[in-house]
Amino acid sequence: KDVADAEAILLRAPPAVVVWREDDKYNTAPALALIDWLMRRYVPAGQAGPFRLFVPASPAAAAPCP
């Protein structure tokens, strides 16, 4: 249910950038399920140190920056 709730929030207000650390100790099964869901909607945009960056596959899908 937590993953489904997070997916619903992300569909309503998709972030312009997703930052993920693949070897983070907090990558639990639910967190990885959410990352898997995000990776079907985002594409790689580079790396900053240990962090992988992803942007929406469709640029118009991101919520406007405040």
Phi and psi restraints in degrees (range 20) as a CNS / XPLOR table:
assign (resid 1 and name C) (resid 2 and name N)
       (resid 2 and name CA) (resid 2 and name C) 1.0 -60.8 20.0 2
assign (resid 2 and name N) (resid 2 and name CA)
       (resid 2 and name C) (resid 3 and name N) 1.0 -40.8 20.0 2
assign (resid 2 and name C) (resid 3 and name N)
       (resid 3 and name CA) (resid 3 and name C) 1.0 -66.4 20.0 2
assign (resid 3 and name N) (resid 3 and name CA)
       (resid 3 and name C) (resid 4 and name N) 1.0 -43.7 20.0 2
assign (resid 3 and name C) (resid 4 and name N)
       (resid 4 and name CA) (resid 4 and name C) 1.0 -61.7 20.0 2
assign (resid 4 and name N) (resid 4 and name CA)
       (resid 4 and name C) (resid 5 and name N) 1.0 -39.9 20.0 2
assign (resid 4 and name C) (resid 5 and name N)
       (resid 5 and name CA) (resid 5 and name C) 1.0 -63.5 20.0 2
assign (resid 5 and name N) (resid 5 and name CA)
       (resid 5 and name C) (resid 6 and name N) 1.0 -43.0 20.0 2
assign (resid 5 and name C) (resid 6 and name N)
       (resid 6 and name CA) (resid 6 and name C) 1.0 -64.7 20.0 2
assign (resid 6 and name N) (resid 6 and name CA)
       (resid 6 and name C) (resid 7 and name N) 1.0 -41.0 20.0 2
assign (resid 6 and name C) (resid 7 and name N)
       (resid 7 and name CA) (resid 7 and name C) 1.0 -60.6 20.0 2
assign (resid 7 and name N) (resid 7 and name CA)
       (resid 7 and name C) (resid 8 and name N) 1.0 -42.7 20.0 2
assign (resid 7 and name C) (resid 8 and name N)
       (resid 8 and name CA) (resid 8 and name C) 1.0 -62.0 20.0 2
assign (resid 8 and name N) (resid 8 and name CA)
       (resid 8 and name C) (resid 9 and name N) 1.0 -41.7 20.0 2
assign (resid 8 and name C) (resid 9 and name N)
       (resid 9 and name CA) (resid 9 and name C) 1.0 -64.0 20.0 2
assign (resid 9 and name N) (resid 9 and name CA)
       (resid 9 and name C) (resid 10 and name N) 1.0 -44.2 20.0 2
assign (resid 9 and name C) (resid 10 and name N)
       (resid 10 and name CA) (resid 10 and name C) 1.0 -67.7 20.0 2
assign (resid 10 and name N) (resid 10 and name CA)
       (resid 10 and name C) (resid 11 and name N) 1.0 -29.4 20.0 2
assign (resid 10 and name C) (resid 11 and name N)
       (resid 11 and name CA) (resid 11 and name C) 1.0 -70.5 20.0 2
assign (resid 11 and name N) (resid 11 and name CA)
       (resid 11 and name C) (resid 12 and name N) 1.0 -36.4 20.0 2
assign (resid 11 and name C) (resid 12 and name N)
       (resid 12 and name CA) (resid 12 and name C) 1.0 -71.4 20.0 2
assign (resid 12 and name N) (resid 12 and name CA)
       (resid 12 and name C) (resid 13 and name N) 1.0 -38.0 20.0 2
assign (resid 12 and name C) (resid 13 and name N)
       (resid 13 and name CA) (resid 13 and name C) 1.0 -140.3 20.0 2
assign (resid 13 and name N) (resid 13 and name CA)
       (resid 13 and name C) (resid 14 and name N) 1.0 75.8 20.0 2
assign (resid 13 and name C) (resid 14 and name N)
       (resid 14 and name CA) (resid 14 and name C) 1.0 -64.6 20.0 2
assign (resid 14 and name N) (resid 14 and name CA)
       (resid 14 and name C) (resid 15 and name N) 1.0 133.3 20.0 2
assign (resid 14 and name C) (resid 15 and name N)
       (resid 15 and name CA) (resid 15 and name C) 1.0 -70.5 20.0 2
assign (resid 15 and name N) (resid 15 and name CA)
       (resid 15 and name C) (resid 16 and name N) 1.0 151.2 20.0 2
assign (resid 15 and name C) (resid 16 and name N)
       (resid 16 and name CA) (resid 16 and name C) 1.0 -72.9 20.0 2
assign (resid 16 and name N) (resid 16 and name CA)
       (resid 16 and name C) (resid 17 and name N) 1.0 -26.6 20.0 2
assign (resid 16 and name C) (resid 17 and name N)
       (resid 17 and name CA) (resid 17 and name C) 1.0 -143.6 20.0 2
assign (resid 17 and name N) (resid 17 and name CA)
       (resid 17 and name C) (resid 18 and name N) 1.0 138.3 20.0 2
assign (resid 17 and name C) (resid 18 and name N)
       (resid 18 and name CA) (resid 18 and name C) 1.0 -110.7 20.0 2
assign (resid 18 and name N) (resid 18 and name CA)
       (resid 18 and name C) (resid 19 and name N) 1.0 130.1 20.0 2
assign (resid 18 and name C) (resid 19 and name N)
       (resid 19 and name CA) (resid 19 and name C) 1.0 -114.1 20.0 2
assign (resid 19 and name N) (resid 19 and name CA)
       (resid 19 and name C) (resid 20 and name N) 1.0 127.0 20.0 2
assign (resid 19 and name C) (resid 20 and name N)
       (resid 20 and name CA) (resid 20 and name C) 1.0 -138.9 20.0 2
assign (resid 20 and name N) (resid 20 and name CA)
       (resid 20 and name C) (resid 21 and name N) 1.0 135.3 20.0 2
assign (resid 20 and name C) (resid 21 and name N)
       (resid 21 and name CA) (resid 21 and name C) 1.0 -106.9 20.0 2
assign (resid 21 and name N) (resid 21 and name CA)
       (resid 21 and name C) (resid 22 and name N) 1.0 108.2 20.0 2
assign (resid 21 and name C) (resid 22 and name N)
       (resid 22 and name CA) (resid 22 and name C) 1.0 -59.8 20.0 2
assign (resid 22 and name N) (resid 22 and name CA)
       (resid 22 and name C) (resid 23 and name N) 1.0 -33.7 20.0 2
assign (resid 22 and name C) (resid 23 and name N)
       (resid 23 and name CA) (resid 23 and name C) 1.0 -99.2 20.0 2
assign (resid 23 and name N) (resid 23 and name CA)
       (resid 23 and name C) (resid 24 and name N) 1.0 19.1 20.0 2
assign (resid 23 and name C) (resid 24 and name N)
       (resid 24 and name CA) (resid 24 and name C) 1.0 -67.5 20.0 2
assign (resid 24 and name N) (resid 24 and name CA)
       (resid 24 and name C) (resid 25 and name N) 1.0 140.5 20.0 2
assign (resid 24 and name C) (resid 25 and name N)
       (resid 25 and name CA) (resid 25 and name C) 1.0 -68.8 20.0 2
assign (resid 25 and name N) (resid 25 and name CA)
       (resid 25 and name C) (resid 26 and name N) 1.0 -14.0 20.0 2
assign (resid 25 and name C) (resid 26 and name N)
       (resid 26 and name CA) (resid 26 and name C) 1.0 -91.3 20.0 2
assign (resid 26 and name N) (resid 26 and name CA)
       (resid 26 and name C) (resid 27 and name N) 1.0 9.8 20.0 2
assign (resid 26 and name C) (resid 27 and name N)
       (resid 27 and name CA) (resid 27 and name C) 1.0 -78.1 20.0 2
assign (resid 27 and name N) (resid 27 and name CA)
       (resid 27 and name C) (resid 28 and name N) 1.0 76.9 20.0 2
assign (resid 27 and name C) (resid 28 and name N)
       (resid 28 and name CA) (resid 28 and name C) 1.0 -81.6 20.0 2
assign (resid 28 and name N) (resid 28 and name CA)
       (resid 28 and name C) (resid 29 and name N) 1.0 172.9 20.0 2
assign (resid 28 and name C) (resid 29 and name N)
       (resid 29 and name CA) (resid 29 and name C) 1.0 -56.3 20.0 2
assign (resid 29 and name N) (resid 29 and name CA)
       (resid 29 and name C) (resid 30 and name N) 1.0 -46.3 20.0 2
assign (resid 29 and name C) (resid 30 and name N)
       (resid 30 and name CA) (resid 30 and name C) 1.0 -63.8 20.0 2
assign (resid 30 and name N) (resid 30 and name CA)
       (resid 30 and name C) (resid 31 and name N) 1.0 -39.4 20.0 2
assign (resid 30 and name C) (resid 31 and name N)
       (resid 31 and name CA) (resid 31 and name C) 1.0 -64.2 20.0 2
assign (resid 31 and name N) (resid 31 and name CA)
       (resid 31 and name C) (resid 32 and name N) 1.0 -40.9 20.0 2
assign (resid 31 and name C) (resid 32 and name N)
       (resid 32 and name CA) (resid 32 and name C) 1.0 -69.3 20.0 2
assign (resid 32 and name N) (resid 32 and name CA)
       (resid 32 and name C) (resid 33 and name N) 1.0 -31.9 20.0 2
assign (resid 32 and name C) (resid 33 and name N)
       (resid 33 and name CA) (resid 33 and name C) 1.0 -64.2 20.0 2
assign (resid 33 and name N) (resid 33 and name CA)
       (resid 33 and name C) (resid 34 and name N) 1.0 -40.0 20.0 2
assign (resid 33 and name C) (resid 34 and name N)
       (resid 34 and name CA) (resid 34 and name C) 1.0 -68.3 20.0 2
assign (resid 34 and name N) (resid 34 and name CA)
       (resid 34 and name C) (resid 35 and name N) 1.0 -40.7 20.0 2
assign (resid 34 and name C) (resid 35 and name N)
       (resid 35 and name CA) (resid 35 and name C) 1.0 -61.6 20.0 2
assign (resid 35 and name N) (resid 35 and name CA)
       (resid 35 and name C) (resid 36 and name N) 1.0 -42.4 20.0 2
assign (resid 35 and name C) (resid 36 and name N)
       (resid 36 and name CA) (resid 36 and name C) 1.0 -59.9 20.0 2
assign (resid 36 and name N) (resid 36 and name CA)
       (resid 36 and name C) (resid 37 and name N) 1.0 -43.6 20.0 2
assign (resid 36 and name C) (resid 37 and name N)
       (resid 37 and name CA) (resid 37 and name C) 1.0 -61.4 20.0 2
assign (resid 37 and name N) (resid 37 and name CA)
       (resid 37 and name C) (resid 38 and name N) 1.0 -45.1 20.0 2
assign (resid 37 and name C) (resid 38 and name N)
       (resid 38 and name CA) (resid 38 and name C) 1.0 -64.5 20.0 2
assign (resid 38 and name N) (resid 38 and name CA)
       (resid 38 and name C) (resid 39 and name N) 1.0 -39.9 20.0 2
assign (resid 38 and name C) (resid 39 and name N)
       (resid 39 and name CA) (resid 39 and name C) 1.0 -66.6 20.0 2
assign (resid 39 and name N) (resid 39 and name CA)
       (resid 39 and name C) (resid 40 and name N) 1.0 -18.2 20.0 2
assign (resid 39 and name C) (resid 40 and name N)
       (resid 40 and name CA) (resid 40 and name C) 1.0 -79.1 20.0 2
assign (resid 40 and name N) (resid 40 and name CA)
       (resid 40 and name C) (resid 41 and name N) 1.0 -11.7 20.0 2
assign (resid 40 and name C) (resid 41 and name N)
       (resid 41 and name CA) (resid 41 and name C) 1.0 -117.4 20.0 2
assign (resid 41 and name N) (resid 41 and name CA)
       (resid 41 and name C) (resid 42 and name N) 1.0 -11.1 20.0 2
assign (resid 41 and name C) (resid 42 and name N)
       (resid 42 and name CA) (resid 42 and name C) 1.0 -123.0 20.0 2
assign (resid 42 and name N) (resid 42 and name CA)
       (resid 42 and name C) (resid 43 and name N) 1.0 157.8 20.0 2
assign (resid 42 and name C) (resid 43 and name N)
       (resid 43 and name CA) (resid 43 and name C) 1.0 -122.6 20.0 2
assign (resid 43 and name N) (resid 43 and name CA)
       (resid 43 and name C) (resid 44 and name N) 1.0 152.1 20.0 2
assign (resid 43 and name C) (resid 44 and name N)
       (resid 44 and name CA) (resid 44 and name C) 1.0 -60.2 20.0 2
assign (resid 44 and name N) (resid 44 and name CA)
       (resid 44 and name C) (resid 45 and name N) 1.0 139.5 20.0 2
assign (resid 44 and name C) (resid 45 and name N)
       (resid 45 and name CA) (resid 45 and name C) 1.0 -126.5 20.0 2
assign (resid 45 and name N) (resid 45 and name CA)
       (resid 45 and name C) (resid 46 and name N) 1.0 5.3 20.0 2
assign (resid 45 and name C) (resid 46 and name N)
       (resid 46 and name CA) (resid 46 and name C) 1.0 130.5 20.0 2
assign (resid 46 and name N) (resid 46 and name CA)
       (resid 46 and name C) (resid 47 and name N) 1.0 -167.8 20.0 2
assign (resid 46 and name C) (resid 47 and name N)
       (resid 47 and name CA) (resid 47 and name C) 1.0 -143.2 20.0 2
assign (resid 47 and name N) (resid 47 and name CA)
       (resid 47 and name C) (resid 48 and name N) 1.0 143.2 20.0 2
assign (resid 47 and name C) (resid 48 and name N)
       (resid 48 and name CA) (resid 48 and name C) 1.0 -128.8 20.0 2
assign (resid 48 and name N) (resid 48 and name CA)
       (resid 48 and name C) (resid 49 and name N) 1.0 100.9 20.0 2
assign (resid 48 and name C) (resid 49 and name N)
       (resid 49 and name CA) (resid 49 and name C) 1.0 61.0 20.0 2
assign (resid 49 and name N) (resid 49 and name CA)
       (resid 49 and name C) (resid 50 and name N) 1.0 -129.0 20.0 2
assign (resid 49 and name C) (resid 50 and name N)
       (resid 50 and name CA) (resid 50 and name C) 1.0 -82.9 20.0 2
assign (resid 50 and name N) (resid 50 and name CA)
       (resid 50 and name C) (resid 51 and name N) 1.0 0.6 20.0 2
assign (resid 50 and name C) (resid 51 and name N)
       (resid 51 and name CA) (resid 51 and name C) 1.0 -98.2 20.0 2
assign (resid 51 and name N) (resid 51 and name CA)
       (resid 51 and name C) (resid 52 and name N) 1.0 130.5 20.0 2
assign (resid 51 and name C) (resid 52 and name N)
       (resid 52 and name CA) (resid 52 and name C) 1.0 -92.5 20.0 2
assign (resid 52 and name N) (resid 52 and name CA)
       (resid 52 and name C) (resid 53 and name N) 1.0 137.4 20.0 2
assign (resid 52 and name C) (resid 53 and name N)
       (resid 53 and name CA) (resid 53 and name C) 1.0 -110.8 20.0 2
assign (resid 53 and name N) (resid 53 and name CA)
       (resid 53 and name C) (resid 54 and name N) 1.0 139.1 20.0 2
assign (resid 53 and name C) (resid 54 and name N)
       (resid 54 and name CA) (resid 54 and name C) 1.0 -134.2 20.0 2
assign (resid 54 and name N) (resid 54 and name CA)
       (resid 54 and name C) (resid 55 and name N) 1.0 144.3 20.0 2
assign (resid 54 and name C) (resid 55 and name N)
       (resid 55 and name CA) (resid 55 and name C) 1.0 -123.1 20.0 2
assign (resid 55 and name N) (resid 55 and name CA)
       (resid 55 and name C) (resid 56 and name N) 1.0 159.6 20.0 2
assign (resid 55 and name C) (resid 56 and name N)
       (resid 56 and name CA) (resid 56 and name C) 1.0 -56.9 20.0 2
assign (resid 56 and name N) (resid 56 and name CA)
       (resid 56 and name C) (resid 57 and name N) 1.0 140.5 20.0 2
assign (resid 56 and name C) (resid 57 and name N)
       (resid 57 and name CA) (resid 57 and name C) 1.0 -62.8 20.0 2
assign (resid 57 and name N) (resid 57 and name CA)
       (resid 57 and name C) (resid 58 and name N) 1.0 -30.8 20.0 2
assign (resid 57 and name C) (resid 58 and name N)
       (resid 58 and name CA) (resid 58 and name C) 1.0 -115.3 20.0 2
assign (resid 58 and name N) (resid 58 and name CA)
       (resid 58 and name C) (resid 59 and name N) 1.0 106.9 20.0 2
assign (resid 58 and name C) (resid 59 and name N)
       (resid 59 and name CA) (resid 59 and name C) 1.0 -52.9 20.0 2
assign (resid 59 and name N) (resid 59 and name CA)
       (resid 59 and name C) (resid 60 and name N) 1.0 -31.8 20.0 2
assign (resid 59 and name C) (resid 60 and name N)
       (resid 60 and name CA) (resid 60 and name C) 1.0 -70.2 20.0 2
assign (resid 60 and name N) (resid 60 and name CA)
       (resid 60 and name C) (resid 61 and name N) 1.0 -11.3 20.0 2
assign (resid 60 and name C) (resid 61 and name N)
       (resid 61 and name CA) (resid 61 and name C) 1.0 -76.4 20.0 2
assign (resid 61 and name N) (resid 61 and name CA)
       (resid 61 and name C) (resid 62 and name N) 1.0 -19.3 20.0 2
assign (resid 61 and name C) (resid 62 and name N)
       (resid 62 and name CA) (resid 62 and name C) 1.0 -77.9 20.0 2
assign (resid 62 and name N) (resid 62 and name CA)
       (resid 62 and name C) (resid 63 and name N) 1.0 145.7 20.0 2
assign (resid 62 and name C) (resid 63 and name N)
       (resid 63 and name CA) (resid 63 and name C) 1.0 -69.6 20.0 2
assign (resid 63 and name N) (resid 63 and name CA)
       (resid 63 and name C) (resid 64 and name N) 1.0 149.9 20.0 2
assign (resid 63 and name C) (resid 64 and name N)
       (resid 64 and name CA) (resid 64 and name C) 1.0 -65.0 20.0 2
assign (resid 64 and name N) (resid 64 and name CA)
       (resid 64 and name C) (resid 65 and name N) 1.0 145.6 20.0 2
assign (resid 64 and name C) (resid 65 and name N)
       (resid 65 and name CA) (resid 65 and name C) 1.0 -70.0 20.0 2
assign (resid 65 and name N) (resid 65 and name CA)
       (resid 65 and name C) (resid 66 and name N) 1.0 141.2 20.0 2
